């Protein structure tokens, strides 16, 4: 079963973003996440929602990630 929470690196790999970008999105509240010790864990559902919203806005960041992976 897939975990409901991802590491920043896992989220970045799935989204096709740099881990620093994921951290900035977490810190700005654009992606749901929680602090686990020293590390952030990104909500799989929150990441999926963010990527769907970015797609609807017509972002010009290049190829869209495969949402079926998220």
Gaussian input, Z-matrix of N, CA and C with variables (Angstrom, degrees):
# hf/3-21g

backbone

0 1
 N
 C     1     B1
 C     2     B2     1     A1
 N     3     B3     2     A2     1     D1
 C     4     B4     3     A3     2     D2
 C     5     B5     4     A4     3     D3
 N     6     B6     5     A5     4     D4
 C     7     B7     6     A6     5     D5
 C     8     B8     7     A7     6     D6
 N     9     B9     8     A8     7     D7
 C    10    B10     9     A9     8     D8
 C    11    B11    10    A10     9     D9
 N    12    B12    11    A11    10    D10
 C    13    B13    12    A12    11    D11
 C    14    B14    13    A13    12    D12
 N    15    B15    14    A14    13    D13
 C    16    B16    15    A15    14    D14
 C    17    B17    16    A16    15    D15
 N    18    B18    17    A17    16    D16
 C    19    B19    18    A18    17    D17
 C    20    B20    19    A19    18    D18
 N    21    B21    20    A20    19    D19
 C    22    B22    21    A21    20    D20
 C    23    B23    22    A22    21    D21
 N    24    B24    23    A23    22    D22
 C    25    B25    24    A24    23    D23
 C    26    B26    25    A25    24    D24
 N    27    B27    26    A26    25    D25
 C    28    B28    27    A27    26    D26
 C    29    B29    28    A28    27    D27
 N    30    B30    29    A29    28    D28
 C    31    B31    30    A30    29    D29
 C    32    B32    31    A31    30    D30
 N    33    B33    32    A32    31    D31
 C    34    B34    33    A33    32    D32
 C    35    B35    34    A34    33    D33
 N    36    B36    35    A35    34    D34
 C    37    B37    36    A36    35    D35
 C    38    B38    37    A37    36    D36
 N    39    B39    38    A38    37    D37
 C    40    B40    39    A39    38    D38
 C    41    B41    40    A40    39    D39
 N    42    B42    41    A41    40    D40
 C    43    B43    42    A42    41    D41
 C    44    B44    43    A43    42    D42
 N    45    B45    44    A44    43    D43
 C    46    B46    45    A45    44    D44
 C    47    B47    46    A46    45    D45
 N    48    B48    47    A47    46    D46
 C    49    B49    48    A48    47    D47
 C    50    B50    49    A49    48    D48
 N    51    B51    50    A50    49    D49
 C    52    B52    51    A51    50    D50
 C    53    B53    52    A52    51    D51
 N    54    B54    53    A53    52    D52
 C    55    B55    54    A54    53    D53
 C    56    B56    55    A55    54    D54
 N    57    B57    56    A56    55    D55
 C    58    B58    57    A57    56    D56
 C    59    B59    58    A58    57    D57
 N    60    B60    59    A59    58    D58
 C    61    B61    60    A60    59    D59
 C    62    B62    61    A61    60    D60
 N    63    B63    62    A62    61    D61
 C    64    B64    63    A63    62    D62
 C    65    B65    64    A64    63    D63
 N    66    B66    65    A65    64    D64
 C    67    B67    66    A66    65    D65
 C    68    B68    67    A67    66    D66
 N    69    B69    68    A68    67    D67
 C    70    B70    69    A69    68    D68
 C    71    B71    70    A70    69    D69
 N    72    B72    71    A71    70    D70
 C    73    B73    72    A72    71    D71
 C    74    B74    73    A73    72    D72
 N    75    B75    74    A74    73    D73
 C    76    B76    75    A75    74    D74
 C    77    B77    76    A76    75    D75
 N    78    B78    77    A77    76    D76
 C    79    B79    78    A78    77    D77
 C    80    B80    79    A79    78    D78
 N    81    B81    80    A80    79    D79
 C    82    B82    81    A81    80    D80
 C    83    B83    82    A82    81    D81
 N    84    B84    83    A83    82    D82
 C    85    B85    84    A84    83    D83
 C    86    B86    85    A85    84    D84
 N    87    B87    86    A86    85    D85
 C    88    B88    87    A87    86    D86
 C    89    B89    88    A88    87    D87
 N    90    B90    89    A89    88    D88
 C    91    B91    90    A90    89    D89
 C    92    B92    91    A91    90    D90
 N    93    B93    92    A92    91    D91
 C    94    B94    93    A93    92    D92
 C    95    B95    94    A94    93    D93
 N    96    B96    95    A95    94    D94
 C    97    B97    96    A96    95    D95
 C    98    B98    97    A97    96    D96
 N    99    B99    98    A98    97    D97
 C   100   B100    99    A99    98    D98
 C   101   B101   100   A100    99    D99
 N   102   B102   101   A101   100   D100
 C   103   B103   102   A102   101   D101
 C   104   B104   103   A103   102   D102
 N   105   B105   104   A104   103   D103
 C   106   B106   105   A105   104   D104
 C   107   B107   106   A106   105   D105
 N   108   B108   107   A107   106   D106
 C   109   B109   108   A108   107   D107
 C   110   B110   109   A109   108   D108
 N   111   B111   110   A110   109   D109
 C   112   B112   111   A111   110   D110
 C   113   B113   112   A112   111   D111
 N   114   B114   113   A113   112   D112
 C   115   B115   114   A114   113   D113
 C   116   B116   115   A115   114   D114
 N   117   B117   116   A116   115   D115
 C   118   B118   117   A117   116   D116
 C   119   B119   118   A118   117   D117
 N   120   B120   119   A119   118   D118
 C   121   B121   120   A120   119   D119
 C   122   B122   121   A121   120   D120
 N   123   B123   122   A122   121   D121
 C   124   B124   123   A123   122   D122
 C   125   B125   124   A124   123   D123
 N   126   B126   125   A125   124   D124
 C   127   B127   126   A126   125   D125
 C   128   B128   127   A127   126   D126
 N   129   B129   128   A128   127   D127
 C   130   B130   129   A129   128   D128
 C   131   B131   130   A130   129   D129
 N   132   B132   131   A131   130   D130
 C   133   B133   132   A132   131   D131
 C   134   B134   133   A133   132   D132
 N   135   B135   134   A134   133   D133
 C   136   B136   135   A135   134   D134
 C   137   B137   136   A136   135   D135
 N   138   B138   137   A137   136   D136
 C   139   B139   138   A138   137   D137
 C   140   B140   139   A139   138   D138
 N   141   B141   140   A140   139   D139
 C   142   B142   141   A141   140   D140
 C   143   B143   142   A142   141   D141
 N   144   B144   143   A143   142   D142
 C   145   B145   144   A144   143   D143
 C   146   B146   145   A145   144   D144
 N   147   B147   146   A146   145   D145
 C   148   B148   147   A147   146   D146
 C   149   B149   148   A148   147   D147
 N   150   B150   149   A149   148   D148
 C   151   B151   150   A150   149   D149
 C   152   B152   151   A151   150   D150
 N   153   B153   152   A152   151   D151
 C   154   B154   153   A153   152   D152
 C   155   B155   154   A154   153   D153
 N   156   B156   155   A155   154   D154
 C   157   B157   156   A156   155   D155
 C   158   B158   157   A157   156   D156
 N   159   B159   158   A158   157   D157
 C   160   B160   159   A159   158   D158
 C   161   B161   160   A160   159   D159
 N   162   B162   161   A161   160   D160
 C   163   B163   162   A162   161   D161
 C   164   B164   163   A163   162   D162
 N   165   B165   164   A164   163   D163
 C   166   B166   165   A165   164   D164
 C   167   B167   166   A166   165   D165
 N   168   B168   167   A167   166   D166
 C   169   B169   168   A168   167   D167
 C   170   B170   169   A169   168   D168
 N   171   B171   170   A170   169   D169
 C   172   B172   171   A171   170   D170
 C   173   B173   172   A172   171   D171
 N   174   B174   173   A173   172   D172
 C   175   B175   174   A174   173   D173
 C   176   B176   175   A175   174   D174
 N   177   B177   176   A176   175   D175
 C   178   B178   177   A177   176   D176
 C   179   B179   178   A178   177   D177
 N   180   B180   179   A179   178   D178
 C   181   B181   180   A180   179   D179
 C   182   B182   181   A181   180   D180
 N   183   B183   182   A182   181   D181
 C   184   B184   183   A183   182   D182
 C   185   B185   184   A184   183   D183
 N   186   B186   185   A185   184   D184
 C   187   B187   186   A186   185   D185
 C   188   B188   187   A187   186   D186
 N   189   B189   188   A188   187   D187
 C   190   B190   189   A189   188   D188
 C   191   B191   190   A190   189   D189
 N   192   B192   191   A191   190   D190
 C   193   B193   192   A192   191   D191
 C   194   B194   193   A193   192   D192
 N   195   B195   194   A194   193   D193
 C   196   B196   195   A195   194   D194
 C   197   B197   196   A196   195   D195
 N   198   B198   197   A197   196   D196
 C   199   B199   198   A198   197   D197
 C   200   B200   199   A199   198   D198
 N   201   B201   200   A200   199   D199
 C   202   B202   201   A201   200   D200
 C   203   B203   202   A202   201   D201
 N   204   B204   203   A203   202   D202
 C   205   B205   204   A204   203   D203
 C   206   B206   205   A205   204   D204
 N   207   B207   206   A206   205   D205
 C   208   B208   207   A207   206   D206
 C   209   B209   208   A208   207   D207

   B1=1.4515
   B2=1.5234
   B3=1.3095
   B4=1.4536
   B5=1.5207
   B6=1.3116
   B7=1.4514
   B8=1.5295
   B9=1.3220
   B10=1.4600
   B11=1.5186
   B12=1.3211
   B13=1.4610
   B14=1.5239
   B15=1.3218
   B16=1.4626
   B17=1.5193
   B18=1.3230
   B19=1.4596
   B20=1.5258
   B21=1.3201
   B22=1.4671
   B23=1.5260
   B24=1.3226
   B25=1.4656
   B26=1.5249
   B27=1.3284
   B28=1.4649
   B29=1.5269
   B30=1.3337
   B31=1.4664
   B32=1.5267
   B33=1.3288
   B34=1.4638
   B35=1.5276
   B36=1.3086
   B37=1.4672
   B38=1.5265
   B39=1.3255
   B40=1.4635
   B41=1.5269
   B42=1.3352
   B43=1.4619
   B44=1.5245
   B45=1.3281
   B46=1.4590
   B47=1.5226
   B48=1.3341
   B49=1.4587
   B50=1.5228
   B51=1.3152
   B52=1.4612
   B53=1.5332
   B54=1.3299
   B55=1.4684
   B56=1.5344
   B57=1.3307
   B58=1.4700
   B59=1.5254
   B60=1.3258
   B61=1.4667
   B62=1.5209
   B63=1.3211
   B64=1.4672
   B65=1.5254
   B66=1.3308
   B67=1.4728
   B68=1.5273
   B69=1.3284
   B70=1.4733
   B71=1.5240
   B72=1.3307
   B73=1.4628
   B74=1.5289
   B75=1.3186
   B76=1.4639
   B77=1.5262
   B78=1.3330
   B79=1.4603
   B80=1.5240
   B81=1.3319
   B82=1.4660
   B83=1.5274
   B84=1.3392
   B85=1.4528
   B86=1.5159
   B87=1.3250
   B88=1.4662
   B89=1.5253
   B90=1.3248
   B91=1.4654
   B92=1.5233
   B93=1.3289
   B94=1.4617
   B95=1.5287
   B96=1.3169
   B97=1.4629
   B98=1.5206
   B99=1.3192
   B100=1.4564
   B101=1.5153
   B102=1.3107
   B103=1.4577
   B104=1.5239
   B105=1.3123
   B106=1.4593
   B107=1.5206
   B108=1.3279
   B109=1.4585
   B110=1.5207
   B111=1.3134
   B112=1.4686
   B113=1.5203
   B114=1.3194
   B115=1.4611
   B116=1.5223
   B117=1.3306
   B118=1.4563
   B119=1.5182
   B120=1.3177
   B121=1.4578
   B122=1.5198
   B123=1.3152
   B124=1.4550
   B125=1.5248
   B126=1.3191
   B127=1.4571
   B128=1.5271
   B129=1.3239
   B130=1.4659
   B131=1.5348
   B132=1.3287
   B133=1.4668
   B134=1.5367
   B135=1.3327
   B136=1.4634
   B137=1.5184
   B138=1.3221
   B139=1.4604
   B140=1.5219
   B141=1.3265
   B142=1.4690
   B143=1.5324
   B144=1.3366
   B145=1.4632
   B146=1.5260
   B147=1.3210
   B148=1.4641
   B149=1.5269
   B150=1.3278
   B151=1.4615
   B152=1.5238
   B153=1.3263
   B154=1.4636
   B155=1.5205
   B156=1.3363
   B157=1.4639
   B158=1.5176
   B159=1.3156
   B160=1.4658
   B161=1.5244
   B162=1.3279
   B163=1.4641
   B164=1.5130
   B165=1.3300
   B166=1.4621
   B167=1.5196
   B168=1.3363
   B169=1.4571
   B170=1.5242
   B171=1.3220
   B172=1.4618
   B173=1.5124
   B174=1.3022
   B175=1.4574
   B176=1.5211
   B177=1.3059
   B178=1.4609
   B179=1.5267
   B180=1.3049
   B181=1.4656
   B182=1.5105
   B183=1.3074
   B184=1.4522
   B185=1.5058
   B186=1.3192
   B187=1.4627
   B188=1.5243
   B189=1.3066
   B190=1.4562
   B191=1.5304
   B192=1.3321
   B193=1.4613
   B194=1.5218
   B195=1.3085
   B196=1.4548
   B197=1.5208
   B198=1.3260
   B199=1.4548
   B200=1.5135
   B201=1.3164
   B202=1.4597
   B203=1.5257
   B204=1.3368
   B205=1.4606
   B206=1.5203
   B207=1.3146
   B208=1.4650
   B209=1.4898
   A1=109.25
   A2=116.52
   A3=120.99
   A4=110.35
   A5=115.60
   A6=121.09
   A7=110.05
   A8=116.08
   A9=120.62
   A10=111.38
   A11=116.59
   A12=122.21
   A13=110.09
   A14=115.34
   A15=122.88
   A16=109.68
   A17=116.56
   A18=119.26
   A19=107.42
   A20=116.34
   A21=120.19
   A22=109.76
   A23=117.24
   A24=120.43
   A25=111.00
   A26=117.46
   A27=120.31
   A28=110.89
   A29=116.25
   A30=120.47
   A31=110.50
   A32=116.80
   A33=120.85
   A34=110.77
   A35=116.98
   A36=120.74
   A37=111.10
   A38=117.07
   A39=120.57
   A40=112.22
   A41=116.06
   A42=120.41
   A43=112.55
   A44=116.71
   A45=119.56
   A46=112.32
   A47=116.48
   A48=122.69
   A49=109.31
   A50=116.27
   A51=122.08
   A52=107.81
   A53=118.74
   A54=120.16
   A55=113.66
   A56=117.73
   A57=120.05
   A58=111.38
   A59=117.09
   A60=120.92
   A61=109.89
   A62=116.96
   A63=120.88
   A64=109.57
   A65=117.63
   A66=120.79
   A67=110.95
   A68=117.07
   A69=120.43
   A70=110.91
   A71=117.16
   A72=120.87
   A73=110.87
   A74=116.88
   A75=121.54
   A76=109.51
   A77=116.86
   A78=120.90
   A79=112.27
   A80=117.42
   A81=120.54
   A82=111.66
   A83=116.68
   A84=120.59
   A85=114.34
   A86=117.34
   A87=120.58
   A88=112.38
   A89=116.46
   A90=121.79
   A91=107.51
   A92=116.32
   A93=121.26
   A94=109.48
   A95=115.35
   A96=120.44
   A97=108.74
   A98=115.08
   A99=120.94
   A100=108.48
   A101=114.86
   A102=121.34
   A103=107.58
   A104=116.61
   A105=121.98
   A106=106.61
   A107=116.60
   A108=119.76
   A109=109.04
   A110=116.49
   A111=121.20
   A112=112.55
   A113=116.78
   A114=121.07
   A115=111.95
   A116=114.67
   A117=121.53
   A118=109.05
   A119=115.24
   A120=121.94
   A121=106.74
   A122=115.70
   A123=122.71
   A124=108.94
   A125=115.74
   A126=120.81
   A127=109.54
   A128=116.60
   A129=121.01
   A130=109.61
   A131=116.30
   A132=121.32
   A133=110.46
   A134=116.75
   A135=120.99
   A136=111.99
   A137=117.00
   A138=121.12
   A139=110.04
   A140=116.61
   A141=121.15
   A142=110.27
   A143=117.34
   A144=120.95
   A145=110.95
   A146=117.14
   A147=120.65
   A148=110.55
   A149=117.01
   A150=120.52
   A151=111.32
   A152=117.49
   A153=120.09
   A154=110.88
   A155=117.44
   A156=120.89
   A157=111.62
   A158=117.60
   A159=121.09
   A160=109.38
   A161=116.89
   A162=121.23
   A163=111.93
   A164=117.51
   A165=121.65
   A166=111.64
   A167=116.40
   A168=120.08
   A169=112.09
   A170=117.25
   A171=120.68
   A172=113.01
   A173=116.77
   A174=121.28
   A175=110.85
   A176=116.91
   A177=122.44
   A178=110.53
   A179=117.36
   A180=121.80
   A181=113.17
   A182=118.26
   A183=119.81
   A184=110.57
   A185=117.15
   A186=119.88
   A187=111.43
   A188=115.49
   A189=120.60
   A190=109.38
   A191=116.86
   A192=119.31
   A193=110.46
   A194=115.96
   A195=120.84
   A196=108.59
   A197=116.75
   A198=120.76
   A199=112.17
   A200=117.67
   A201=119.45
   A202=111.53
   A203=117.88
   A204=121.99
   A205=111.59
   A206=117.28
   A207=121.66
   A208=110.67
   D1=137.50
   D2=178.47
   D3=-71.52
   D4=142.28
   D5=177.82
   D6=-71.88
   D7=149.71
   D8=176.75
   D9=-78.01
   D10=-15.09
   D11=-177.14
   D12=-123.08
   D13=142.67
   D14=-178.98
   D15=-120.59
   D16=151.89
   D17=169.45
   D18=-72.13
   D19=165.05
   D20=177.61
   D21=-60.30
   D22=-40.28
   D23=179.92
   D24=-64.72
   D25=-44.04
   D26=178.54
   D27=-61.50
   D28=-43.70
   D29=179.36
   D30=-62.89
   D31=-41.66
   D32=179.35
   D33=-64.21
   D34=-43.06
   D35=179.18
   D36=-62.32
   D37=-43.99
   D38=-179.60
   D39=-67.20
   D40=-38.10
   D41=-176.24
   D42=-84.00
   D43=-18.27
   D44=-176.40
   D45=79.64
   D46=23.76
   D47=179.78
   D48=-110.77
   D49=166.06
   D50=173.43
   D51=-77.79
   D52=145.51
   D53=178.56
   D54=-54.42
   D55=-35.14
   D56=177.92
   D57=-62.48
   D58=-35.27
   D59=178.08
   D60=-65.80
   D61=-42.65
   D62=177.71
   D63=-61.66
   D64=-43.49
   D65=179.28
   D66=-60.41
   D67=-42.14
   D68=178.97
   D69=-64.17
   D70=-40.34
   D71=178.45
   D72=-65.97
   D73=-35.97
   D74=177.00
   D75=-66.76
   D76=-48.24
   D77=-177.21
   D78=-65.53
   D79=-29.53
   D80=178.78
   D81=-83.72
   D82=-7.19
   D83=179.12
   D84=84.71
   D85=8.81
   D86=-179.13
   D87=-76.63
   D88=-22.51
   D89=176.52
   D90=-126.98
   D91=132.73
   D92=178.51
   D93=-67.52
   D94=133.58
   D95=179.32
   D96=-154.70
   D97=167.26
   D98=175.61
   D99=-137.43
   D100=152.58
   D101=177.76
   D102=-88.41
   D103=127.90
   D104=179.11
   D105=-124.93
   D106=97.37
   D107=-173.09
   D108=68.41
   D109=-122.95
   D110=178.51
   D111=-92.07
   D112=-10.38
   D113=-172.37
   D114=-107.04
   D115=156.74
   D116=173.68
   D117=-94.83
   D118=144.43
   D119=171.10
   D120=-119.19
   D121=129.95
   D122=-176.08
   D123=-97.95
   D124=134.11
   D125=177.25
   D126=-69.62
   D127=126.86
   D128=178.13
   D129=-59.57
   D130=-42.31
   D131=179.48
   D132=-64.73
   D133=-43.08
   D134=179.17
   D135=-63.23
   D136=-39.81
   D137=177.91
   D138=-64.60
   D139=-44.31
   D140=179.33
   D141=-60.56
   D142=-44.44
   D143=179.55
   D144=-62.85
   D145=-43.60
   D146=179.12
   D147=-60.68
   D148=-47.12
   D149=-178.25
   D150=-64.73
   D151=-36.63
   D152=176.33
   D153=-64.81
   D154=-41.50
   D155=179.27
   D156=-66.69
   D157=-40.19
   D158=178.31
   D159=-62.70
   D160=-40.93
   D161=178.36
   D162=-62.21
   D163=-38.16
   D164=179.76
   D165=-69.86
   D166=-28.43
   D167=-179.94
   D168=-80.34
   D169=-9.13
   D170=179.31
   D171=73.57
   D172=39.57
   D173=179.54
   D174=-56.24
   D175=144.37
   D176=-178.84
   D177=-104.94
   D178=42.25
   D179=-177.77
   D180=-86.31
   D181=6.68
   D182=-178.13
   D183=104.81
   D184=-160.08
   D185=-176.58
   D186=-60.45
   D187=139.00
   D188=179.75
   D189=-75.74
   D190=142.49
   D191=178.22
   D192=-67.55
   D193=158.25
   D194=177.41
   D195=-77.96
   D196=106.63
   D197=-176.09
   D198=-67.46
   D199=-19.75
   D200=179.04
   D201=-66.50
   D202=-22.01
   D203=177.63
   D204=-75.05
   D205=-28.33
   D206=-172.40
   D207=-82.06

